[in-house]
Amino acid sequence: MNIIMPTKLIITKVIRNQTSYTVCGLYEEKRLVELHGQREGSEGLLGNIYVGRVRDVVQNLNAAFIEIAPGLPCYFSLEDLKNPVYVKKLNSPRLVQGDELYVQVEKESMKTKPPRVSVNLSFAGKYLVLTTGNQTFGLSKKLDRETRSRLKALVEPCRDKRFGLVLRTNSQTASDEQILAELSALTAQARELLAKAPYQTCFSCMRRQPPEFLTVLKNVYTGDLTEIVTDEETLYEEIRQYLSVHQPEDLPKLRRYEDKLLPLAKCYGLEGKLEEALRERVWLPSGGYLLIQPTEALTVIDVNTGKSALKVSSSSRRTADGSGPAYEVQEHYLKVNLEAAEEIAAQLRLRNISGIIVVDFIDMTSQEARERLLEALRAAAGRDPVPVQVVDMTKLNLVELTRKKVKKSLMEQFS
């Protein structure tokens, strides 16, 4: 059963370091939980479909580098070479240099790593995702058993078995007619794209994703979405047109903010929240703080007691129940660590930190306290729409996590 969490999406423009950005802020229960930014005039690659050309095949990496534009090679794992759509195939059963095929950018370039592409083309709607390479049928894990059974019975007889299909969390709020209509539209888009393959030229962009703010809008769980607010006329018109075609049921949620005395970004504190989210230090309610430091290989988070140090009288004596100075200090450390676990999960989502994350919590002597901390961290991370895995705590009391890499971190978006 999903807990209803009133959600508001704020879309506006922000000037930072003399550069204009379109910024999306997602608020749940008045707390900012996600930030997304796109520099004015820039176009992202994520989700775009291109006719790529194989530049190199590196056998010892079991990978290839496929150019999607002259001088723009992307990484491709040969393990994922299933049901590729070739535009031009040289006389070899294997993928070889010079082959031309459809590829989709599935991960943006991050730090020194190039973009990553896939031959499993995906067509994402509000309720469904249709795929060309993976032909299996799947459903969101957030759907309950009864809903999963009903939706599978509805969609299975109608889908084209040449394509894979995933029902998204949003499908539980949709009518049967809406789901089937989107299935028909996505299937038609995929068929049309595949039919064009023999006639395309290299480096053609066959399908371009909408601007970032519309992608965010499409991916928000609309069962909780109560309002979409913008103060920019051009953004308002783009959102209105998009909703009219793709999400007409959400059109009444769109509102134009028109207070000339107080800009929308100031009203919701977006500029200040953005600056806070780009700083290393995050303060906790108890007076402790987190120090978040991204490196090339991983992100390190250090938990510190800061101003929350507990003062215990040296004359205190241990009581029969085991309490005393040492016990009180350990309880205090646990309290700070539990606060930190909640805030770390929130900051990973807000800053879009992905890959390997190592957390240095305050050392605790009790195994029971360490297990309680890991349980709290897993529960907090489980609320993130992006998959997060809490691996374990090492012998040095360092907690290892991983978060799925999809797009650039907030720091990279605004750098």
N, C-alpha and C positions, 0 to 999 in steps of 0.2 A: 504494500500500500504506500503510495507516494504522499509525502507531507507537502501540503500546499504552502509555498513560500512566495508571497507577493513579489513580483519582479518588475523592475522598471529599466528600460533601455534608454540611455541618454546619448544622443548623437549630435556633435557640435564640432566647431573648429577651434583649435588652440594654437597660439604662436609660442614657439620655444626656440631659443637661440636664433631668432630672426627667420625661422622656418615655420611655415604653416602646415599643420597636420589635421586630418579628420580623425577625431577621437571618439570611440564608443566606450561608454561606461555602463556596466551592468550592475544594478543594485538589487540586492535581496534583503528584505526587511531593513531598508535604509542603510545597509552596509555595502560598500563598493567591493565586489568580488572578482570582477574581470575588467581589464583595461586593454584596449586594442587601438593602435595608431597606424595611420598610413600617411606618408609624406605627400603633400600636394604635388600633383603631376607625375607621381611614380606609379608604376604598374607592377603588381606582384606576379610571380610565376606559379605559385601554389595552385594546383588543380587544373592548370591549363593543359590542353592536349595539343601536341605538335607532331609533325612528320620529322622524326629524328634520323640522323645518319650515324652508323657505327664508325667511330674514329679509331678505337683500339679495342682489342680483346686481350685481357690480361689473365692468362690461364692460372698462374700461381695464386691469384686473388679470387679466381672463379667469378670474374666480373668483367664488365665492358664499360667503356666510356662512350656515351652517345651524345652527339652534338644536337642541340635543338635550335641553335643559331650559330652563325660563323664565329668560332672562338669561344663558344659557351658549352663545354663538355659537362655532362651529368653522369653520375655514378649509377650503374645498373648491375644488380646481382643476377648472375646466370641461373641461380637456383629458382628464380621467379619467372623463368622463360616458359610460360604456359599459355597456349592459345594466342600467340602474337598475331597482330594484323599487319602484314607486310604491304608496303607500297611498291617496293622494288626488292626482289630477292635474287642474290647471286647464286650461282650453281653450286650450292653446298647445303647439306642437311643441317649444318650447325650455323649459329649466328657468327657472321664473319665481317671483317672490315668492308665497308661500302654498302652493306645492307641498309635499306630504308624502311622504317616501320613507325606505327603510331606509338607514342609514349605519352604518359601523363606525369606531371611533376607531383610527387607525393610528399616530398620534404624540401623546404627551402634551403638555400645555402646557409650554413651556420659556422661562424668563425672562419676557419681555414678550409672547411669541408665544402665540396661543391654540392649543387642540388642533387637530389636523388629522384630517379624516374622509375616508372613501372609500366609494364605492358598490359596490366589489368586495369582497363579504363573504367572509371566509375562515373555515374551520372546521379548526382545527389539531389533529391527533392526534400520537401519538408517532412514527408512521412516515410519515404523509401529511398534506398540506394540501390541502383542497378549496376551490375558489373559485367564486363565482357570476358575476362580471363578466368576468374573464379566462378564456377557455375552452380555453387551450392546455395541453399536457401537458409537464411538465418534470421533471428529475431533479437531485439535488444534484451539484454539481461535484466533490465529494469522493468520489463513487462511482467505482470503476474501470470501464473499458469493458465488461468481461465482466459485471459486476454490473448495470450500466445496461441492457444488452441483455436479460438474464434478467428483470429486474423489469418492463421495458417490455412484454415478451411476456406476462408474467403478468397485468398490470393493464389493459392497453389494451382487451382484449375485454370486460372486465367493467365498465368505467366508464361513467357516464351522460355522454354527449357534451355535454349542456347545461352541464356544469360543467368548470372547469379542475382540474388535478391536479398536485401536485408531490410527488415522493418524497423524503423527508428522509434525511439521513445514517444515522439509526438504522435505516432499512429494511434495510440490509445485514446486520444481526444478527438479523432477524426471519424466522420461518418463512412459507411461502406462506399458510398458514391464518390467521396473525395479520394479515398485510397485507390479505388479502381481507375478513377480519372487520371490520377498522377501516374499510376503504373502504365497506363496506355500512352501517356505523353512521354515518359522516360524511354519506354520501349521504342517508340517512333523515332526519338532522337538518336538512340543507339543504332537502330537499323539504317537511318539516313547517313550517319557518319561512316559506318562500315561499307555502305554501298559506294561512297565517294572515294574509297581508298585507291583504286587503280588509276585514278585521274589526278592525283595530288602531286605537287612539287615539293621538293625537300625544304625543310624549315618552315613550312606553312603552319600557322596557328589555326587548328581546326575548331577549337572551342576555348573561349576565354572566360574565366571566372568573373563574376560581377565584382564591383569594388568591395573592399574589406568590410565596410559597414553593412552592406547587404548580405554578405556571407555570414556575418555575426548574427544578423536578424534571422536568417534562415535556420541557423543552428541552435538558437535559443529554444529551450523547452517552453512552448507557448501555452501549456496548461497552466503555468504560473504567471505568464506575462500579463501585466495589467495595463501598461502604458508604454508608448514609444514617443519620445519627446525630442524635438529639434527646434532650433531657432534660426536655421539657415534656409532661405527660400529655395535655393537650388537643391539642397539635400531633401527638403520636405517634398518637392515635386518628384525627385527620383524615388524616394521611399513610397510615396503614394502610388506612383505608376507600377512599381514592383509589386506592392501588396495587391493592387487591383487585379493583376494578372495571376500572380502565384499564390497569394495568401489573402483572398478577399475577406475571409472571416476575421482577420486581424486589422482590417482597415479602420474600424471604429476606435481602435486603441491609439491611433496616430493623432498627435496633438502638436500644433505649432505654438511655440513659446514666443510671446511678443512683448515682454517687459523690456523697454528700452533703457531703463535706469539700472537694471541689474542683469548683466549677461547670464546666459544659461550656465556656462562653465563656472562662473562665480557663485551662482545660486546653489549649485550642487558641490562646490568645492573641488571640481575636477582638476584644476591646475595645481592646487596644493597637494591633492592626493597623488597626482602624477609625480611630482617632485619627491614626495615621501617614498613612493614605490621604486624610485631610482637611487635611493640612498642605501648605504650598507647597513646602517643601524636601524633596528625596529624595537621600540620600547614595549614592554609587557605591563599589564595592570599592576603587578606586584612591585614594579621598580626594576625588575631584571630586564635584559635585552638580548636580542639576536644580532649577530654579526654575519651578514650574508655576503660571501665573496666568491663570485664565479671565476673559474680558471679555464684554461684551454680544454682540459680533460674532464673536469667535473666541477660541481658547485659545493663549497664547504660552508656549513652553517655552524657557528659557535654559540652556545647558550651560556650566558653569564648572569650571575646574581645581581650585578650592578648595585643599585641603591637599596636592594631588598634584603641586605644581610641581616640575619636574625641575631639579636644580642641575647645571650644566655648568661645568667649570673654564674660565676665560678663557684658560688656556695651552694648551688642547686644540687640536690641529692637524688639519686635514682630511686624510684618508688618500686613497690612490689610488682606493679604491672609492667615494669621495664622502661617506664618513661623516665626522662631526665634530660640533661643537656644534649647528649649525643643523639638521643631519640628525637628531640625537638628539632635539631639541625637537619636530620635526615628527612623528617616530615616536611620541613621548609623546602628542602631541595626538591622533594617530590612535587610539592605545590608549584614551584617555579617551572619544573620540567613539564608538568601537565599543561600549564599555560602556554609554554613554548611549543608543545606538540600541536595544539589548536592553531596557534599563530603560524607555525611553519607550513601546515597544510594550506592555510589561507594565502600565505605569501607565494607559495609555489604556483597556485592558480592565478593570483593577481599579476605576478611578474612573468608568468608563463615560463618558469624554469623547468627544463627537461633534461633528460639524460641521467647520469649518475649523480646522486646527491649524498653527501656524507655529513651526518649531524653529530657534533660533539656536545652531548648533554652533560649536565652537571653530574659528576660521579655519585652513585648511590651504592651503599653496601648491601642492601636487601635485594635478594633475587625476586621476591614478591613485588617489590616496588618497581624493579626493572620490567617485569612482565606486565604490570599494570600500565606502565608508560607505553610500552609497545602496543598494547591493546588500544589505548587512547589514540595513539598516532594512526593506527590502521583505521579506526572508526572515523577520524577526522579526514584522512586522505580518501576514504571511500566516498565522500560527498563530492569529490572532484569529477567533472564530466570526462576529463582525460584520465586514462588508466594510470594509477600509481601503485607500485608494489613496494611494500615495506619488507625488505629482505630479512634482516636480523640484526642483532647487536654483537659486535666482535668482542674478542677478549680484552681489547683496549677500551671497551664501553663506547665504541663509535657505532652509530646506527646507519645502516646502508639502505638507501631507497633508489628506485628508478621511476622516472616519469616519461611517458611516451613522447618522443620528439615528433612534432608536426610542423610547427612554424617557429619563427624567430622569437627570442625572448623579448620582453618589454624593453630591456636595455638596448638590444640590437635594433629594435624598431625605431627608437628615438636617438640613435647614435649617428 
